Amino acid sequence: MNDLKNEEEATSRPLIDFLKRMTFMILSTLIVVFFSEKMYWYIQGYALGELVLFYFFGVYIFIWSIDYFQVNDFWSLFLSAMLYSLYVEGILTGLITAAGLAAPILAFYYYGWHSLISIVFGWYLLRKWLLEGNDLKLFISSSLMGVFWGLWSLGYWLPEIVNSPELQEEPFDPGKWRIERYATLVLVFGAMLIVAHWLLGKDELWSSSFRPTRIENGIIAILLGGMFALQLFLWQLLAIPLILMFAIVFYALKKHKEAVFRNESEIDSYLKVIEENHVILEELVGEVRLKHAAILLIMPFISIVVYGTALVIDPAEYLIHNLYWTIVGVQTTVGGILGITALWKTMKRVSFSQN
């Protein structure tokens, strides 16, 4: 009887692991979709299913790179987050690819949003503070992000954005929204963010390692390769900067991994090296209490206050215009500084470990 039971458990375990892995991926995707799409494009409305499907691949690359390259600090984490940005805006939307020689500058902008806000803040820091039960950091960061969200949303009032041809199709609806319409939307997705972070700690859903099967990796590789090949076909020589940026980031992550193992050269066993080096995924294992996660509701509430105040004040168009481009400029600058610093610090650490 015990042998039969053990055999059944051995047979069902791969399926259970797969389902947990996919649940972990989907919940992580919901978190980054909140910051990369719902906070960025409130005018997009409630569209979600297709976004989760396509962003899933970017999150897969990101989380796979954490485990594979032994990402264990802020700078290597940012390198992995850069892969996510390059996928989203280089392969998925093709915007970085289409920029040609200006691609690195556009990539800096997305490093400042997708990499910094979506991954480092939304996926990593928020979970870290939720696990710590650090209500003060959660309150302050959620308040500041709520102000940012509300101010950023005002940019979609500008005539050049309202009349933009690419925003004339469904589901986009740029322009001023009634406060109750805006409030309902941001509260719905704010609740989604809370539930996703809360559920990730349930029933050991958070993975301390991410090691999909060869079949899973093969399927993802084929699908990503197909999307990448399409971009190469569409843009041809213009895609060269994107290819180089991917190559540089992968090379830096490879060197980071080599430095990790070189520093542990006295250990012969590969698995033992893995155990001795705590990657970011292991740092974030644990259960999130709902009372801490609920603090994140401050984010949508404050964005509603900011948006509603702007509706009452009705600021001049030039003020909104200046605010919008100031945010874009700051994001691009910060994203560029962090991206270059991540590459530089990784290479410097590798050089030091070799000496």
C-alpha positions as CSV (number, residue, x, y, z in Angstrom):
1,M,0.0,0.0,0.0
2,N,2.8,2.4,0.9
3,D,4.6,1.6,-2.3
4,L,1.5,2.4,-4.3
5,K,1.0,5.6,-2.5
6,N,4.6,6.6,-3.0
7,E,4.3,5.8,-6.7
8,E,1.2,8.0,-7.1
9,E,3.0,10.8,-5.3
10,A,6.0,10.5,-7.5
11,T,3.8,10.5,-10.6
12,S,1.7,13.6,-9.5
13,R,4.7,15.6,-8.2
14,P,5.8,16.9,-11.6
15,L,2.3,18.1,-12.4
16,I,2.0,19.8,-9.0
17,D,5.3,21.5,-9.5
18,F,4.3,22.6,-13.0
19,L,1.0,24.1,-11.8
20,K,2.7,25.9,-8.9
21,R,5.3,27.2,-11.3
22,M,2.7,28.5,-13.7
23,T,0.6,30.1,-10.8
24,F,3.8,31.8,-9.6
25,M,4.4,33.1,-13.1
26,I,0.9,34.3,-13.6
27,L,0.7,36.1,-10.3
28,S,4.1,37.7,-10.9
29,T,2.9,38.7,-14.4
30,L,-0.2,40.4,-12.9
31,I,2.0,42.5,-10.6
32,V,4.2,43.8,-13.5
33,V,1.2,44.3,-15.8
34,F,-0.2,46.6,-13.1
35,F,2.8,48.8,-13.2
36,S,3.8,48.4,-16.8
37,E,0.3,48.8,-18.3
38,K,-2.4,49.7,-15.9
39,M,-0.5,52.5,-14.2
40,Y,1.1,53.6,-17.5
41,W,-2.1,53.4,-19.7
42,Y,-5.2,54.0,-17.5
43,I,-6.9,55.0,-20.8
44,Q,-6.6,51.4,-21.8
45,G,-9.5,50.4,-19.5
46,Y,-10.1,46.9,-18.2
47,A,-8.3,44.9,-20.9
48,L,-6.2,42.3,-19.2
49,G,-6.2,38.8,-20.6
50,E,-4.1,39.5,-23.7
51,L,-1.7,41.6,-21.7
52,V,-1.1,38.8,-19.2
53,L,-0.5,36.3,-22.1
54,F,2.1,38.5,-23.8
55,Y,3.8,39.8,-20.7
56,F,4.1,36.3,-19.4
57,F,7.1,35.8,-21.7
58,G,8.9,38.8,-20.4
59,V,8.4,37.8,-16.8
60,Y,9.6,34.3,-17.8
61,I,12.8,35.6,-19.2
62,F,13.3,37.8,-16.1
63,I,12.7,35.1,-13.5
64,W,14.6,32.4,-15.4
65,S,17.6,34.8,-15.6
66,I,17.5,35.3,-11.8
67,D,18.0,31.6,-11.2
68,Y,20.2,30.8,-14.1
69,F,22.6,33.6,-13.6
70,Q,22.6,33.5,-9.8
71,V,21.2,37.0,-9.4
72,N,21.9,37.9,-5.8
73,D,22.1,41.7,-5.4
74,F,20.5,44.9,-6.6
75,W,22.7,45.5,-9.7
76,S,22.4,42.0,-11.1
77,L,18.7,42.2,-10.4
78,F,18.6,45.4,-12.5
79,L,20.4,43.6,-15.3
80,S,17.7,40.9,-15.3
81,A,15.0,43.7,-15.2
82,M,16.7,45.2,-18.3
83,L,16.0,42.0,-20.1
84,Y,12.3,42.4,-19.3
85,S,12.3,45.9,-20.7
86,L,14.1,44.9,-23.9
87,Y,11.6,42.1,-24.4
88,V,8.5,44.3,-23.7
89,E,9.5,47.3,-25.8
90,G,11.9,45.6,-28.2
91,I,10.3,42.3,-29.1
92,L,6.6,42.7,-28.0
93,T,5.9,46.3,-29.1
94,G,8.9,46.8,-31.4
95,L,9.3,50.4,-30.3
96,I,13.0,50.1,-29.3
97,T,13.7,48.1,-32.5
98,A,12.0,50.7,-34.7
99,A,14.1,53.5,-33.1
100,G,17.2,52.2,-34.8
101,L,20.3,54.2,-33.7
102,A,18.2,56.0,-31.1
103,A,17.3,52.6,-29.5
104,P,19.6,52.9,-26.5
105,I,18.1,56.3,-25.5
106,L,14.6,54.9,-25.8
107,A,15.7,51.8,-23.8
108,F,16.9,54.1,-21.0
109,Y,13.4,55.5,-20.8
110,Y,11.9,52.0,-20.4
111,Y,14.6,51.0,-17.9
112,G,13.3,53.9,-15.9
113,W,9.7,52.6,-16.0
114,H,9.6,48.8,-16.7
115,S,12.9,47.9,-15.0
116,L,12.8,50.3,-12.1
117,I,9.1,50.8,-11.3
118,S,7.6,47.5,-12.5
119,I,10.3,45.0,-11.5
120,V,12.6,46.5,-8.9
121,F,9.8,48.5,-7.0
122,G,6.6,46.6,-7.8
123,W,7.8,43.0,-7.9
124,Y,10.9,43.1,-5.6
125,L,10.9,45.9,-3.1
126,L,7.2,45.8,-2.3
127,R,7.3,42.1,-1.7
128,K,10.5,42.5,0.5
129,W,8.8,45.1,2.6
130,L,5.5,43.1,2.7
131,L,7.4,40.1,4.1
132,E,9.2,42.3,6.6
133,G,5.9,43.8,7.6
134,N,7.5,47.3,7.2
135,D,4.4,49.3,7.2
136,L,6.3,52.7,7.2
137,K,8.1,51.9,4.0
138,L,4.9,50.5,2.4
139,F,3.0,53.6,3.4
140,I,5.6,56.1,2.2
141,S,6.4,54.3,-1.1
142,S,2.7,53.7,-1.9
143,S,1.9,57.4,-1.1
144,L,4.6,58.7,-3.4
145,M,3.7,56.2,-6.2
146,G,0.1,57.3,-5.9
147,V,1.1,60.9,-6.4
148,F,3.2,59.9,-9.4
149,W,0.4,57.8,-10.8
150,G,-2.1,60.7,-10.6
151,L,0.3,63.2,-12.1
152,W,1.3,60.9,-14.9
153,S,-2.3,60.3,-15.8
154,L,-2.8,64.0,-16.5
155,G,-0.6,63.6,-19.6
156,Y,-3.5,61.9,-21.4
157,W,-5.4,65.1,-21.3
158,L,-2.9,66.8,-23.7
159,P,-4.4,67.4,-27.2
160,E,-1.4,65.9,-29.0
161,I,-2.0,62.6,-27.1
162,V,-5.8,62.7,-27.3
163,N,-5.5,63.2,-31.1
164,S,-2.7,60.6,-31.6
165,P,-3.8,58.2,-34.4
166,E,-2.5,55.2,-32.4
167,L,-4.8,56.0,-29.5
168,Q,-8.0,56.3,-31.6
169,E,-8.6,52.6,-31.6
170,E,-10.1,50.4,-29.0
171,P,-9.6,50.0,-26.1
172,F,-7.9,53.4,-25.7
173,D,-10.0,56.4,-24.5
174,P,-7.7,59.4,-23.9
175,G,-8.8,62.6,-22.4
176,K,-10.4,63.7,-19.2
177,W,-12.4,61.0,-17.4
178,R,-15.1,61.6,-14.8
179,I,-13.7,61.0,-11.4
180,E,-16.0,58.1,-10.6
181,R,-14.9,56.3,-13.8
182,Y,-11.2,56.9,-13.1
183,A,-11.6,55.9,-9.4
184,T,-13.4,52.6,-10.2
185,L,-10.6,51.6,-12.7
186,V,-7.7,52.3,-10.4
187,L,-9.3,50.7,-7.4
188,V,-10.1,47.5,-9.3
189,F,-6.5,47.1,-10.4
190,G,-5.2,48.3,-7.1
191,A,-7.1,45.4,-5.5
192,M,-5.6,43.1,-8.2
193,L,-2.1,44.1,-7.1
194,I,-2.9,43.4,-3.4
195,V,-4.4,40.0,-4.1
196,A,-1.5,39.0,-6.4
197,H,1.1,39.9,-3.7
198,W,-0.9,38.2,-1.0
199,L,-1.6,35.0,-2.9
200,L,2.1,34.6,-3.8
201,G,2.8,33.6,-0.3
202,K,0.1,31.0,0.0
203,D,0.7,27.3,-0.1
204,E,4.4,27.8,-0.9
205,L,3.5,29.3,-4.3
206,W,6.6,31.6,-4.2
207,S,9.4,29.6,-5.8
208,S,12.8,29.8,-4.1
209,S,14.2,28.6,-7.4
210,F,12.9,28.6,-11.0
211,R,14.0,25.6,-12.9
212,P,11.4,24.7,-15.6
213,T,11.7,21.5,-17.5
214,R,13.5,21.3,-20.8
215,I,10.1,21.0,-22.6
216,E,8.9,24.3,-21.0
217,N,12.1,26.1,-21.8
218,G,12.0,24.7,-25.3
219,I,8.4,25.9,-25.9
220,I,9.2,29.4,-24.6
221,A,12.4,29.6,-26.6
222,I,10.5,28.7,-29.8
223,L,7.8,31.2,-29.2
224,L,10.2,34.0,-28.2
225,G,12.4,33.1,-31.2
226,G,9.5,33.4,-33.5
227,M,8.5,36.8,-32.1
228,F,12.2,38.0,-32.3
229,A,12.5,36.7,-35.9
230,L,9.4,38.6,-36.8
231,Q,10.9,41.9,-35.5
232,L,14.1,41.1,-37.4
233,F,12.1,40.6,-40.6
234,L,10.1,43.8,-40.1
235,W,13.0,46.0,-39.2
236,Q,16.1,44.3,-40.5
237,L,19.2,46.5,-40.0
238,L,17.3,48.7,-37.6
239,A,17.2,45.7,-35.2
240,I,21.0,45.6,-34.8
241,P,21.0,48.0,-31.8
242,L,18.4,45.8,-30.0
243,I,20.4,42.7,-30.7
244,L,23.6,44.4,-29.3
245,M,21.8,45.5,-26.2
246,F,20.4,42.0,-25.5
247,A,23.9,40.6,-26.1
248,I,25.6,43.1,-23.7
249,V,23.1,42.4,-20.9
250,F,23.3,38.7,-21.3
251,Y,27.1,38.9,-21.4
252,A,27.1,41.0,-18.2
253,L,24.8,38.4,-16.4
254,K,27.1,35.6,-17.6
255,K,30.1,37.4,-16.1
256,H,28.2,37.9,-12.9
257,K,27.5,34.2,-12.7
258,E,31.2,33.4,-13.3
259,A,32.2,35.8,-10.6
260,V,29.8,34.1,-8.1
261,F,31.3,30.7,-8.8
262,R,34.9,32.0,-8.9
263,N,34.4,33.4,-5.5
264,E,33.3,29.9,-4.3
265,S,36.1,28.1,-6.2
266,E,36.9,26.0,-3.2
267,I,33.6,24.3,-3.4
268,D,33.6,21.5,-6.0
269,S,29.9,20.7,-6.1
270,Y,27.7,22.8,-8.4
271,L,24.6,22.2,-6.3
272,K,26.5,23.2,-3.1
273,V,27.5,26.4,-4.7
274,I,23.9,27.1,-5.6
275,E,22.9,26.5,-2.0
276,E,25.6,28.7,-0.6
277,N,24.6,31.7,-2.7
278,H,21.2,33.1,-1.9
279,V,19.6,34.3,-5.1
280,I,16.9,37.0,-5.0
281,L,14.1,34.4,-5.3
282,E,15.2,32.8,-2.0
283,E,15.3,36.1,-0.2
284,L,11.6,36.7,-1.1
285,V,10.2,33.3,0.2
286,G,7.5,33.7,2.8
287,E,3.9,34.5,3.6
288,V,2.5,38.0,3.1
289,R,-0.1,39.1,5.7
290,L,-3.2,40.7,4.2
291,K,-3.2,43.6,6.7
292,H,0.2,44.6,5.3
293,A,-0.8,44.1,1.7
294,A,-3.9,46.3,2.3
295,I,-1.6,49.3,2.8
296,L,-1.0,49.2,-1.0
297,L,-4.6,50.6,-1.4
298,I,-3.1,53.9,-0.5
299,M,-1.6,54.0,-4.0
300,P,-4.9,54.1,-6.0
301,F,-6.6,56.3,-3.4
302,I,-4.0,59.0,-3.6
303,S,-3.9,58.8,-7.4
304,I,-7.7,59.4,-7.3
305,V,-7.2,62.5,-5.0
306,V,-4.5,63.9,-7.3
307,Y,-6.6,63.2,-10.5
308,G,-9.8,64.6,-8.9
309,T,-7.9,67.7,-7.6
310,A,-6.6,68.3,-11.2
311,L,-10.2,68.1,-12.6
312,V,-11.3,70.8,-10.2
313,I,-8.3,73.1,-10.7
314,D,-8.1,72.4,-14.4
315,P,-4.4,73.3,-14.8
316,A,-3.2,75.1,-18.0
317,E,-2.2,72.9,-20.9
318,Y,1.4,74.1,-20.8
319,L,1.8,73.1,-17.1
320,I,0.6,69.6,-17.9
321,H,2.9,69.5,-20.9
322,N,5.9,70.6,-18.9
323,L,5.1,68.1,-16.1
324,Y,4.7,65.2,-18.6
325,W,8.0,65.8,-20.3
326,T,9.8,66.4,-17.0
327,I,8.7,63.0,-15.9
328,V,9.8,61.5,-19.2
329,G,13.2,63.2,-18.9
330,V,13.7,62.1,-15.3
331,Q,12.8,58.5,-16.1
332,T,15.1,58.4,-19.1
333,T,18.0,59.9,-17.1
334,V,17.5,57.6,-14.1
335,G,17.0,54.6,-16.3
336,G,20.2,55.3,-18.2
337,I,22.2,55.9,-15.1
338,L,21.0,52.7,-13.4
339,G,21.4,50.6,-16.6
340,I,25.0,51.8,-17.2
341,T,25.9,51.5,-13.5
342,A,24.6,48.0,-13.4
343,L,26.8,47.0,-16.4
344,W,29.8,48.9,-15.0
345,K,29.5,47.5,-11.5
346,T,29.1,44.0,-12.8
347,M,32.2,44.2,-15.0
348,K,34.2,45.9,-12.2
349,R,33.3,43.1,-9.7
350,V,34.2,40.5,-12.3
351,S,37.6,42.2,-12.9
352,F,38.2,42.4,-9.2
353,S,37.4,38.7,-8.7
354,Q,39.9,37.8,-11.4
355,N,42.7,39.7,-9.7
